[in-house]
Amino acid sequence: MADKLQSLRGMVDLLPQDTLLWQTLETCARDHFRRAGVHEIRTPVLEATQLFARGIGEATDVVGKEMYTFFDRSERSCTLRPEGTASVVRAAIQHGLLTQGPQRLWYGGPMFRYERPQAGRQRQFHQIGLELLGFGEARSDVEAIAIAWDLLMDLGVGGLTLELNTLGSAEDRARYRHQLVEFLQHHRAQLDPDSQDRLERNPLRILDSKDPETQALLAHAPTLAAALDPSSHDRFERVQVGLQALDIPFRLNPRLVRGLDYYSHTAFEITSSQLGAQATVCGGGRYDGLVEQLGGSPTPAVGWALGMERLVLLLAQAPAATASDPIPDLYVVNRGDAAEAAALVLARSLRLRGLQVELDAGASAFGKQFKRADRSGAPWAVVLGEEELAAGQVQLKPLRDATLTESRLPLADLDRLVALVRP
């Protein structure tokens, strides 16, 4: 016997019993996007590596350490997408969407990063994301956050906290970067190894360090807030006022930075206390320079992404969002060789009339079919045997409600059967 093949580490199969919660999440997200006038876009999972090097930033951990990159047969460097925003922006530029005016877009699908697998974090993971392209006002930041918050609340996710910060303008960040590097250079020996590396490549990411000694040092470091010009302060104040008007609670976190270089001004994360170490379920912010950086005209934009694996972990704990196997309207039971083919015709005809119908397409015994019908949860069984076939009838048997009676119905009048099963 040949060796059994296994999925790659960090690549997880979603079995039928798993996908029910995923479908709950996807359906809820689609509904919220529909109500907000947001339209779906689908992009390839494989892109030119340069898209992410330019868009995310070559100095980021994602580009430097985590991407799945290879050369194809034409010696082009290709990468499995590690996130969705750069691809959406590339598509919007390529197809001229931004020449048609502001775009309200959402996406969903698999992303890939070479990380250490753990609960809620896989090497192939899934995101649902929102991108509002061409919207520069503070109220657009508020709307984007509100859509994410309302979606999570509707799903029944508990223990939510919205953390908020501003990264200021490009000029603000350049000014702050100089101040931060100057301070940290004098305390380099106190930094953890990752932060020492980031000091040269991406110093703002040091603010996100989880190392206790580094965090203690940062308590005495210059703050980004002190480097902001008045217009950046005013913009961030308008975001906070907008969230307060919507009764969305938030907590200011001056150390919150996002791991991708394209963010500016508003940055936020939504965490859940029910997740432990991997607490972030949604993250995003404003990225006004990305469209121009990828070859488009200067275009303001704001967006976010939800981690689906982490949300599914939470949904399993949330009674309001639990899902169960769909119950068929009826189960077709057949007996006799002549009835087997007719049963499939009958099941198909009823499905085309809108019923959810199951049948045993094999050659199971009559009694075993009834046991399967009972296990399916169907309230009705339709019996089609050679006797019924000869008479041009089917037998409709109730399986759950003892107050209902069996009946025989003509095969030629399936609409009558549908009316009885789904009154």
C-alpha positions as CSV (number, residue, x, y, z in Angstrom):
1,M,0.0,0.0,0.0
2,A,1.3,3.5,-0.9
3,D,2.1,5.9,1.9
4,K,-0.7,8.2,2.8
5,L,-0.2,11.8,1.7
6,Q,-0.8,14.5,4.2
7,S,-1.6,18.2,3.9
8,L,1.4,20.6,4.3
9,R,2.1,22.0,7.7
10,G,-0.1,25.1,8.2
11,M,-2.5,24.1,5.4
12,V,-5.8,22.9,7.0
13,D,-8.6,21.0,5.4
14,L,-12.1,22.3,6.1
15,L,-14.4,19.3,6.4
16,P,-18.2,19.4,6.0
17,Q,-18.7,19.8,9.8
18,D,-16.3,22.7,9.7
19,T,-17.7,24.7,6.8
20,L,-21.1,25.4,8.4
21,L,-19.6,28.1,10.6
22,W,-17.6,29.4,7.7
23,Q,-20.8,29.7,5.7
24,T,-22.5,31.5,8.6
25,L,-19.6,34.1,8.7
26,E,-19.6,34.5,4.9
27,T,-23.3,34.9,4.6
28,C,-23.4,37.5,7.4
29,A,-20.5,39.5,5.9
30,R,-22.2,39.5,2.4
31,D,-25.4,40.8,4.0
32,H,-23.6,43.7,5.8
33,F,-21.7,44.6,2.7
34,R,-24.9,44.6,0.6
35,R,-26.6,46.9,3.0
36,A,-23.7,49.2,3.0
37,G,-23.5,49.4,-0.8
38,V,-20.2,47.6,-1.0
39,H,-19.4,45.4,-4.1
40,E,-17.4,42.2,-4.3
41,I,-14.1,42.0,-6.2
42,R,-12.1,38.8,-6.8
43,T,-8.4,38.9,-7.5
44,P,-5.8,36.1,-8.3
45,V,-4.0,34.5,-5.4
46,L,-0.8,34.7,-7.4
47,E,0.7,38.1,-8.1
48,A,4.1,39.6,-9.2
49,T,6.4,39.7,-6.2
50,Q,7.0,43.4,-6.9
51,L,3.4,44.3,-6.1
52,F,4.0,43.4,-2.4
53,A,7.6,44.6,-2.3
54,R,6.4,48.1,-3.4
55,G,3.0,48.0,-1.7
56,I,3.7,46.4,1.7
57,G,7.3,47.5,2.0
58,E,10.5,45.6,1.5
59,A,11.5,46.3,5.1
60,T,8.4,44.7,6.6
61,D,8.5,41.2,8.2
62,V,5.8,40.1,5.7
63,V,8.0,40.7,2.7
64,G,11.3,40.0,4.3
65,K,10.5,36.7,6.1
66,E,7.0,35.4,5.5
67,M,6.1,35.4,1.8
68,Y,5.8,32.3,-0.4
69,T,7.8,33.4,-3.4
70,F,9.2,31.4,-6.4
71,F,10.3,31.9,-10.0
72,D,7.9,30.5,-12.7
73,R,9.1,28.9,-15.9
74,S,9.5,32.3,-17.5
75,E,11.8,33.3,-14.7
76,R,9.3,35.8,-13.3
77,S,9.2,36.2,-9.5
78,C,5.7,35.3,-8.3
79,T,4.2,35.4,-4.8
80,L,1.1,33.9,-3.2
81,R,-0.7,36.9,-1.9
82,P,0.0,37.5,1.9
83,E,-2.8,40.1,2.1
84,G,-5.6,41.5,0.0
85,T,-5.3,45.2,-0.1
86,A,-2.4,45.5,-2.6
87,S,-4.1,43.2,-5.0
88,V,-7.4,45.1,-4.9
89,V,-5.6,48.4,-5.5
90,R,-3.6,46.8,-8.4
91,A,-6.9,45.6,-9.9
92,A,-8.6,49.0,-9.5
93,I,-5.7,50.7,-11.2
94,Q,-5.3,48.1,-14.0
95,H,-9.0,48.2,-14.9
96,G,-9.6,51.9,-14.6
97,L,-12.1,51.6,-11.8
98,L,-10.8,54.8,-10.1
99,T,-11.5,56.8,-13.2
100,Q,-15.2,56.0,-12.7
101,G,-15.2,57.6,-9.2
102,P,-14.8,56.3,-5.7
103,Q,-15.1,52.6,-5.2
104,R,-16.6,50.6,-2.4
105,L,-15.2,47.1,-2.6
106,W,-14.9,43.9,-0.5
107,Y,-13.0,40.7,-1.0
108,G,-12.6,37.3,0.6
109,G,-10.3,34.4,0.1
110,P,-7.1,32.6,1.1
111,M,-3.8,34.4,1.9
112,F,-0.4,32.8,2.5
113,R,2.4,33.6,5.0
114,Y,5.2,31.3,6.2
115,E,4.6,31.6,10.0
116,R,4.6,29.2,12.9
117,P,1.2,27.5,12.8
118,Q,-1.0,27.8,16.0
119,A,-4.6,28.2,16.9
120,G,-6.1,30.9,14.7
121,R,-3.0,31.3,12.7
122,Q,-2.2,29.1,9.7
123,R,0.2,29.4,6.7
124,Q,-2.8,29.4,4.4
125,F,-5.4,31.6,6.1
126,H,-8.5,33.4,5.0
127,Q,-9.6,37.0,5.2
128,I,-12.6,39.1,4.4
129,G,-11.7,42.7,3.7
130,L,-13.2,46.1,2.9
131,E,-11.6,48.8,0.8
132,L,-13.1,52.3,0.4
133,L,-11.0,53.8,-2.5
134,G,-11.3,57.5,-3.2
135,F,-12.7,58.5,0.2
136,G,-10.5,60.9,2.1
137,E,-12.8,62.3,4.8
138,A,-12.5,61.3,8.5
139,R,-16.1,60.1,8.4
140,S,-15.0,57.4,5.9
141,D,-12.7,56.0,8.5
142,V,-15.7,56.0,10.9
143,E,-17.9,54.2,8.4
144,A,-15.3,51.6,7.7
145,I,-14.8,50.9,11.4
146,A,-18.6,50.8,12.0
147,I,-19.2,48.2,9.3
148,A,-16.6,45.9,10.9
149,W,-17.9,46.5,14.4
150,D,-21.6,45.9,13.4
151,L,-20.6,42.7,11.6
152,L,-18.8,41.3,14.6
153,M,-21.7,42.3,16.9
154,D,-24.2,40.7,14.6
155,L,-22.2,37.5,14.6
156,G,-22.4,37.4,18.4
157,V,-18.7,37.8,19.0
158,G,-18.0,38.7,22.7
159,G,-15.3,40.5,24.6
160,L,-14.6,43.1,21.8
161,T,-12.3,46.0,22.2
162,L,-11.6,48.6,19.5
163,E,-8.1,50.1,19.8
164,L,-7.4,53.3,17.9
165,N,-4.4,55.3,17.0
166,T,-3.2,57.8,14.4
167,L,0.0,57.4,12.4
168,G,-0.3,60.9,11.1
169,S,0.8,62.1,7.7
170,A,4.0,61.0,5.8
171,E,5.7,64.1,7.1
172,D,4.6,63.4,10.7
173,R,6.0,59.9,10.5
174,A,9.3,61.0,9.0
175,R,9.7,63.5,11.8
176,Y,8.8,60.9,14.4
177,R,11.0,58.2,12.9
178,H,14.0,60.5,13.2
179,Q,13.2,61.2,16.9
180,L,12.5,57.6,17.7
181,V,15.7,56.3,16.1
182,E,17.8,58.9,17.8
183,F,16.4,57.9,21.2
184,L,16.7,54.1,20.6
185,Q,20.2,54.3,19.2
186,H,21.3,55.4,22.7
187,H,19.6,52.4,24.2
188,R,20.3,49.8,21.5
189,A,21.7,47.2,24.0
190,Q,18.4,47.2,25.9
191,L,16.4,46.2,22.8
192,D,15.5,42.6,22.0
193,P,17.1,41.1,18.9
194,D,14.1,41.6,16.6
195,S,13.8,45.3,17.6
196,Q,17.6,45.8,17.0
197,D,17.0,44.5,13.5
198,R,13.9,46.7,13.0
199,L,15.8,49.7,14.2
200,E,17.7,49.6,10.9
201,R,14.8,48.5,8.6
202,N,11.4,49.6,10.1
203,P,11.8,51.4,13.4
204,L,8.1,52.1,13.9
205,R,7.4,48.4,14.2
206,I,9.4,48.4,17.4
207,L,6.4,50.1,19.0
208,D,4.6,46.8,18.5
209,S,7.2,44.7,20.3
210,K,5.9,42.2,22.9
211,D,9.3,42.1,24.7
212,P,8.9,43.4,28.3
213,E,12.2,45.1,28.4
214,T,11.7,46.8,25.1
215,Q,8.2,47.9,26.2
216,A,9.6,49.3,29.4
217,L,12.2,51.3,27.4
218,L,9.5,52.6,25.0
219,A,7.6,54.1,28.0
220,H,10.3,56.8,28.0
221,A,10.6,57.2,24.3
222,P,9.2,60.1,22.3
223,T,5.6,59.7,21.3
224,L,4.1,59.9,17.8
225,A,1.3,62.2,19.2
226,A,3.9,64.8,20.0
227,A,5.2,64.8,16.4
228,L,1.8,65.3,14.8
229,D,1.0,68.6,13.2
230,P,-2.3,70.4,14.1
231,S,-4.2,69.1,11.0
232,S,-3.4,65.5,11.9
233,H,-4.6,66.1,15.4
234,D,-7.8,67.6,14.2
235,R,-8.4,64.8,11.8
236,F,-8.0,62.2,14.5
237,E,-10.3,64.1,16.8
238,R,-13.0,64.0,14.1
239,V,-12.7,60.2,13.9
240,Q,-13.1,59.9,17.6
241,V,-16.2,62.2,17.7
242,G,-17.7,60.2,14.8
243,L,-17.3,56.9,16.7
244,Q,-18.8,58.5,19.8
245,A,-21.8,59.6,17.8
246,L,-22.3,56.0,16.8
247,D,-21.9,54.7,20.4
248,I,-19.0,52.6,19.3
249,P,-16.6,52.3,22.3
250,F,-12.9,52.6,21.7
251,R,-9.6,52.8,23.6
252,L,-6.7,55.0,22.4
253,N,-3.5,53.0,22.1
254,P,-0.5,55.3,21.2
255,R,1.7,52.2,20.6
256,L,-0.6,50.7,18.0
257,V,1.1,50.5,14.6
258,R,0.2,48.2,11.7
259,G,2.7,45.8,10.3
260,L,2.5,47.1,6.7
261,D,4.2,50.3,5.5
262,Y,1.3,51.7,3.5
263,Y,-0.8,52.9,6.6
264,S,-1.2,56.6,7.4
265,H,-3.4,58.6,9.8
266,T,-6.1,56.3,11.4
267,A,-5.0,52.8,12.4
268,F,-7.2,50.4,14.4
269,E,-7.5,46.9,15.7
270,I,-10.5,45.0,17.1
271,T,-9.6,42.4,19.6
272,S,-11.5,39.8,21.6
273,S,-10.7,38.8,25.1
274,Q,-11.9,35.3,24.3
275,L,-9.0,34.5,22.0
276,G,-6.0,34.6,24.3
277,A,-2.6,35.5,22.6
278,Q,-4.0,35.7,19.1
279,A,-6.6,38.3,20.1
280,T,-6.8,40.5,17.0
281,V,-9.8,39.6,14.8
282,C,-9.8,42.7,12.6
283,G,-7.2,45.3,11.7
284,G,-7.0,48.2,9.3
285,G,-6.6,51.9,8.7
286,R,-6.0,54.6,6.2
287,Y,-3.5,54.2,3.3
288,D,-3.6,57.4,1.3
289,G,-0.3,56.8,-0.5
290,L,-0.7,53.3,-1.7
291,V,-2.6,53.9,-5.0
292,E,0.1,56.3,-6.2
293,Q,2.9,54.0,-4.9
294,L,1.5,51.3,-7.2
295,G,1.3,53.5,-10.3
296,G,-2.1,55.2,-10.0
297,S,-3.1,58.8,-9.4
298,P,-3.0,60.1,-5.8
299,T,-6.1,58.5,-4.2
300,P,-7.2,58.5,-0.5
301,A,-8.3,55.1,0.8
302,V,-9.2,53.3,4.0
303,G,-9.9,49.6,4.7
304,W,-9.6,46.6,7.0
305,A,-9.4,42.8,7.0
306,L,-11.0,40.2,9.2
307,G,-9.2,37.0,10.1
308,M,-11.7,34.2,9.3
309,E,-9.9,31.4,11.2
310,R,-9.9,33.4,14.4
311,L,-13.5,34.4,13.9
312,V,-14.6,30.8,13.4
313,L,-12.9,30.0,16.7
314,L,-15.1,32.6,18.3
315,L,-18.3,31.6,16.5
316,A,-17.9,28.1,18.0
317,Q,-18.3,29.8,21.4
318,A,-21.2,32.2,20.3
319,P,-24.7,30.6,20.6
320,A,-26.1,33.4,18.4
321,A,-24.0,32.3,15.5
322,T,-24.0,28.5,15.8
323,A,-24.9,26.6,12.7
324,S,-26.2,23.1,12.0
325,D,-26.6,20.8,9.1
326,P,-29.4,21.9,6.8
327,I,-32.4,19.7,7.2
328,P,-33.9,18.4,3.9
329,D,-37.6,19.0,3.2
330,L,-38.0,15.3,2.4
331,Y,-36.2,12.1,1.7
332,V,-37.0,9.9,-1.3
333,V,-37.1,6.2,-0.5
334,N,-37.3,3.7,-3.4
335,R,-37.7,0.0,-3.7
336,G,-37.4,-2.2,-6.7
337,D,-35.1,-2.0,-9.8
338,A,-37.6,0.0,-11.9
339,A,-38.1,2.6,-9.2
340,E,-34.4,3.4,-8.7
341,A,-34.1,5.4,-11.9
342,A,-37.5,7.0,-11.4
343,A,-36.5,8.1,-7.9
344,L,-33.7,10.2,-9.2
345,V,-36.0,11.8,-11.8
346,L,-38.5,12.5,-9.0
347,A,-35.8,14.0,-6.7
348,R,-34.5,16.2,-9.5
349,S,-38.0,17.4,-10.3
350,L,-38.7,18.3,-6.7
351,R,-35.4,20.1,-6.3
352,L,-36.2,22.2,-9.4
353,R,-39.4,23.2,-7.6
354,G,-37.3,24.6,-4.7
355,L,-37.4,21.7,-2.2
356,Q,-34.3,20.4,-0.5
357,V,-34.4,16.7,-1.3
358,E,-32.1,13.8,-0.4
359,L,-32.2,10.2,-1.6
360,D,-30.1,7.1,-1.5
361,A,-28.5,6.9,-4.9
362,G,-27.1,3.4,-4.1
363,A,-28.8,0.1,-3.8
364,S,-29.5,0.1,-0.1
365,A,-32.2,-2.1,1.3
366,F,-35.6,-0.5,1.9
367,G,-35.3,-0.6,5.7
368,K,-31.9,1.0,5.6
369,Q,-33.1,3.8,3.5
370,F,-35.8,4.6,6.0
371,K,-33.2,4.7,8.8
372,R,-31.2,7.2,6.8
373,A,-34.3,9.2,6.2
374,D,-34.9,9.3,9.9
375,R,-31.3,10.4,10.7
376,S,-31.5,13.1,8.1
377,G,-34.1,15.0,10.1
378,A,-36.4,15.3,7.1
379,P,-40.1,15.7,8.2
380,W,-41.3,13.7,5.2
381,A,-40.4,10.6,3.2
382,V,-41.6,10.1,-0.3
383,V,-41.9,6.4,-1.1
384,L,-41.6,5.3,-4.7
385,G,-41.8,1.5,-5.4
386,E,-42.8,-0.6,-8.4
387,E,-46.4,-0.6,-7.1
388,E,-46.5,3.2,-6.9
389,L,-44.8,3.5,-10.2
390,A,-47.3,1.3,-11.9
391,A,-50.2,3.4,-10.4
392,G,-48.5,6.7,-11.3
393,Q,-48.4,7.7,-7.7
394,V,-46.0,8.4,-4.8
395,Q,-46.6,7.7,-1.1
396,L,-46.0,10.7,1.2
397,K,-45.2,9.6,4.8
398,P,-44.8,12.0,7.8
399,L,-41.6,11.2,9.8
400,R,-41.9,13.7,12.7
401,D,-45.5,14.8,13.3
402,A,-47.8,12.0,14.5
403,T,-50.8,14.2,13.8
404,L,-50.3,14.0,10.1
405,T,-51.4,11.1,8.0
406,E,-50.0,9.3,5.0
407,S,-51.3,10.2,1.6
408,R,-50.9,9.0,-2.0
409,L,-50.4,11.7,-4.6
410,P,-50.2,11.6,-8.4
411,L,-46.7,11.7,-9.9
412,A,-48.1,14.0,-12.5
413,D,-49.1,16.6,-9.9
414,L,-45.9,17.3,-8.0
415,D,-47.0,20.9,-7.3
416,R,-49.6,19.5,-5.0
417,L,-46.9,17.5,-3.2
418,V,-44.8,20.6,-2.8
419,A,-47.7,22.5,-1.3
420,L,-48.2,19.8,1.3
421,V,-44.5,19.6,2.2
422,R,-44.0,23.4,2.3
423,P,-47.4,24.9,2.9
